[in-house]
Amino acid sequence: MPAQHPVVLFPRLATYINSRQQEFDQIPAARQEELRRVAAYIGDQLGNTGSAKLTFICTHNSRRSHLSQIWAKVAADVYGLSGVETFSGGTEATAFNPRSVAALRRAGLDIESHDNEADNPCYQVRHADGVAAQKCFSKVYDQPPNPTSHYCAIMTCSQADDACPVVRGCDLRAPIRYEDPKIADDTPEEAATYDERARQICREMLFMMDSVESSTRGGKVGQEPAA
């Protein structure tokens, strides 16, 4: 399976990631099983082809799917899993919501955009020096640069899951749904709600990639290998 040395994260982000890694016991057992199912797909793809593509899908490709795409890539790099490629898309395109961008910045990611006045800005998201930026903007799930075949479709909201009875080209479809932080928009709880969703998604993407990495050391996916 392709592997690389784990990246050296930006210091504030490294502290944030370490905290999330201590929280795996907060993930319900049923949810852990779903995350392990995706981890098994990733491990198989890396072992067989050297590449594993994940597309996170929600209705507007605005909040949860972007958070998932970004944290999944960070998590893959944390565990030294080269060959993992992450994408996001919607059943329609809108824009990467600035509240989600702000939550990621508070977590320690470096995010820039040179077209903030555009209806659908493209953001450059970095988590470490010497690592290529993720280019994040809203798009339909099968539009470039997203894969159109041989990928895992991860449905991050029930609306997208219901609206897409068939996700074209995917090898595996997995429902890993998150509550929409939009419910707190323009309220005193807005920042706290987005921060909590960012923490939850980060925690679960780290668990998933930890499960992949554990399987390379001879253990069952999602469990510690025998000594």
C-alpha positions as CSV (number, residue, x, y, z in Angstrom):
1,M,0.0,0.0,0.0
2,P,1.4,3.4,-0.8
3,A,2.7,5.2,2.2
4,Q,4.6,8.4,2.9
5,H,6.1,10.2,5.9
6,P,3.3,12.0,7.8
7,V,3.3,15.7,7.0
8,V,4.3,18.4,9.6
9,L,1.1,20.3,10.1
10,F,0.9,24.0,10.9
11,P,1.4,24.2,14.7
12,R,-2.1,25.4,15.7
13,L,-3.6,22.8,13.4
14,A,-1.4,20.0,14.9
15,T,-2.7,20.8,18.4
16,Y,-6.3,20.7,17.0
17,I,-5.7,17.4,15.3
18,N,-4.1,15.8,18.4
19,S,-7.2,16.8,20.4
20,R,-9.5,15.2,17.9
21,Q,-7.5,12.0,17.9
22,Q,-8.2,11.7,21.7
23,E,-11.9,11.7,21.0
24,F,-12.5,8.5,19.0
25,D,-14.5,7.1,21.9
26,Q,-17.1,9.8,21.2
27,I,-18.0,8.2,17.9
28,P,-21.0,5.8,18.3
29,A,-20.4,2.2,17.5
30,A,-22.8,2.0,14.5
31,R,-21.1,5.0,13.0
32,Q,-17.7,3.5,13.6
33,E,-18.8,0.5,11.5
34,E,-19.8,2.7,8.6
35,L,-16.5,4.5,8.8
36,R,-14.7,1.2,8.8
37,R,-16.6,0.1,5.7
38,V,-15.2,3.1,3.8
39,A,-11.8,2.5,5.4
40,A,-11.9,-1.1,4.0
41,Y,-12.7,0.3,0.5
42,I,-9.8,2.8,0.8
43,G,-7.4,0.0,1.9
44,D,-8.4,-2.3,-0.9
45,Q,-8.1,0.5,-3.5
46,L,-4.7,1.6,-2.3
47,G,-3.5,-2.0,-2.2
48,N,-4.8,-2.9,-5.6
49,T,-4.4,0.2,-7.6
50,G,-2.3,2.6,-5.5
51,S,-5.1,5.2,-5.5
52,A,-8.4,5.7,-3.6
53,K,-10.8,8.4,-4.6
54,L,-13.5,9.7,-2.2
55,T,-16.3,12.1,-3.3
56,F,-18.3,13.7,-0.4
57,I,-21.8,14.7,-1.6
58,C,-24.4,17.0,-0.1
59,T,-27.2,19.0,-1.7
60,H,-25.4,22.4,-2.3
61,N,-21.7,21.5,-1.9
62,S,-21.5,24.3,0.5
63,R,-20.9,23.2,4.1
64,R,-20.7,19.5,5.1
65,S,-19.2,18.1,1.9
66,H,-16.4,20.6,1.8
67,L,-15.6,20.1,5.5
68,S,-15.5,16.3,4.9
69,Q,-13.3,16.6,1.7
70,I,-10.8,18.9,3.5
71,W,-10.6,16.9,6.7
72,A,-10.3,13.6,4.9
73,K,-7.3,14.8,3.0
74,V,-5.7,16.2,6.1
75,A,-6.3,12.9,7.9
76,A,-4.8,10.9,5.1
77,D,-1.7,13.0,5.2
78,V,-1.6,12.7,9.0
79,Y,-1.5,8.9,8.7
80,G,0.9,8.9,5.8
81,L,-1.5,7.5,3.3
82,S,-0.4,8.7,-0.1
83,G,-2.8,7.9,-3.0
84,V,-5.9,9.1,-1.2
85,E,-7.6,11.7,-3.2
86,T,-10.6,13.6,-1.8
87,F,-13.3,15.6,-3.7
88,S,-16.7,17.1,-3.0
89,G,-19.8,18.0,-4.9
90,G,-23.5,18.6,-4.7
91,T,-26.7,17.8,-6.5
92,E,-26.5,21.4,-7.5
93,A,-23.7,24.0,-7.2
94,T,-23.9,27.1,-5.0
95,A,-20.7,28.3,-3.2
96,F,-18.4,27.2,-0.4
97,N,-20.1,28.9,2.6
98,P,-17.9,31.5,4.2
99,R,-19.0,30.3,7.7
100,S,-17.5,26.9,7.0
101,V,-14.4,28.6,5.7
102,A,-14.2,30.6,9.0
103,A,-14.5,27.5,11.1
104,L,-11.7,25.8,9.2
105,R,-9.5,28.9,9.7
106,R,-10.2,28.8,13.4
107,A,-9.1,25.2,13.5
108,G,-5.7,26.2,12.1
109,L,-5.9,25.7,8.3
110,D,-4.5,28.4,6.0
111,I,-7.2,29.4,3.5
112,E,-6.9,32.0,0.7
113,S,-9.1,33.2,-2.1
114,H,-8.3,35.8,-4.8
115,D,-11.9,36.1,-6.0
116,N,-13.9,36.7,-2.9
117,E,-16.4,38.8,-4.8
118,A,-17.3,36.0,-7.2
119,D,-20.6,34.1,-6.8
120,N,-18.6,30.9,-6.3
121,P,-15.1,31.7,-5.1
122,C,-12.3,29.1,-5.4
123,Y,-10.4,28.7,-2.1
124,Q,-6.8,27.4,-1.7
125,V,-6.7,25.3,1.5
126,R,-3.4,24.3,3.0
127,H,-2.6,22.3,6.1
128,A,1.2,22.1,5.9
129,D,4.2,23.7,4.2
130,G,5.3,21.8,1.1
131,V,1.9,20.3,0.5
132,A,-0.2,21.2,-2.5
133,A,-3.3,23.3,-1.7
134,Q,-6.7,21.8,-2.0
135,K,-8.7,23.9,-4.5
136,C,-12.3,24.1,-3.1
137,F,-15.3,25.5,-4.8
138,S,-18.9,24.4,-5.3
139,K,-19.7,22.0,-8.1
140,V,-22.1,19.2,-9.1
141,Y,-20.7,15.9,-7.9
142,D,-19.7,14.6,-11.3
143,Q,-18.3,17.8,-12.7
144,P,-14.5,18.3,-13.1
145,P,-12.2,17.9,-11.3
146,N,-14.2,15.1,-9.6
147,P,-13.9,11.5,-10.7
148,T,-16.6,10.0,-12.8
149,S,-15.8,6.3,-12.2
150,H,-14.0,4.1,-9.6
151,Y,-14.7,6.2,-6.5
152,C,-16.5,6.0,-3.2
153,A,-19.5,8.3,-2.9
154,I,-20.0,9.4,0.7
155,M,-23.4,11.0,1.2
156,T,-23.1,13.6,4.0
157,C,-26.8,14.7,4.1
158,S,-30.1,12.9,3.9
159,Q,-31.4,15.3,1.2
160,A,-28.6,14.4,-1.2
161,D,-28.9,10.8,-0.3
162,D,-32.6,10.8,-1.2
163,A,-32.2,13.0,-4.3
164,C,-29.6,10.7,-5.8
165,P,-31.1,7.2,-6.0
166,V,-28.2,6.4,-8.3
167,V,-24.8,8.0,-8.1
168,R,-23.2,7.5,-11.4
169,G,-19.8,5.8,-11.6
170,C,-19.2,5.0,-8.0
171,D,-17.9,1.7,-6.7
172,L,-19.3,2.2,-3.2
173,R,-22.0,4.4,-1.8
174,A,-21.8,5.2,2.0
175,P,-24.2,7.3,4.0
176,I,-22.2,9.3,6.6
177,R,-24.6,12.0,7.4
178,Y,-24.1,15.2,9.4
179,E,-26.5,17.7,10.9
180,D,-26.4,20.9,8.8
181,P,-24.8,23.8,10.7
182,K,-26.9,26.1,8.6
183,I,-29.6,25.8,11.4
184,A,-27.5,28.3,13.4
185,D,-26.8,30.9,10.7
186,D,-27.3,34.4,11.9
187,T,-27.8,33.4,15.5
188,P,-25.6,33.8,18.6
189,E,-24.7,30.1,18.3
190,E,-23.5,30.3,14.7
191,A,-19.7,30.1,15.3
192,A,-20.0,27.4,18.0
193,T,-22.3,25.3,15.8
194,Y,-19.9,25.4,12.9
195,D,-17.0,24.7,15.1
196,E,-18.7,21.6,16.6
197,R,-19.5,20.3,13.1
198,A,-15.9,20.9,12.0
199,R,-14.7,19.0,15.1
200,Q,-17.1,16.1,14.5
201,I,-16.2,15.7,10.9
202,C,-12.4,16.0,11.6
203,R,-12.7,13.4,14.4
204,E,-14.5,10.9,12.1
205,M,-12.2,11.4,9.1
206,L,-9.2,10.8,11.4
207,F,-10.8,7.7,12.8
208,M,-11.4,6.5,9.3
209,M,-7.8,7.0,8.1
210,D,-6.5,5.6,11.4
211,S,-8.5,2.5,10.5
212,V,-6.8,2.3,7.1
213,E,-3.4,2.7,8.6
214,S,-4.1,0.1,11.3
215,S,-5.0,-2.4,8.6
216,T,-1.6,-2.0,7.0
217,R,0.0,-3.1,10.3
218,G,-1.9,-6.4,10.2
219,G,-5.0,-5.5,12.2
220,K,-8.6,-5.6,11.3
221,V,-9.7,-2.3,9.9
222,G,-10.7,0.1,12.7
223,Q,-9.1,-2.1,15.4
224,E,-5.6,-2.2,16.9
225,P,-3.5,-5.1,15.5
226,A,-2.4,-7.9,17.7
227,A,1.0,-7.3,19.4
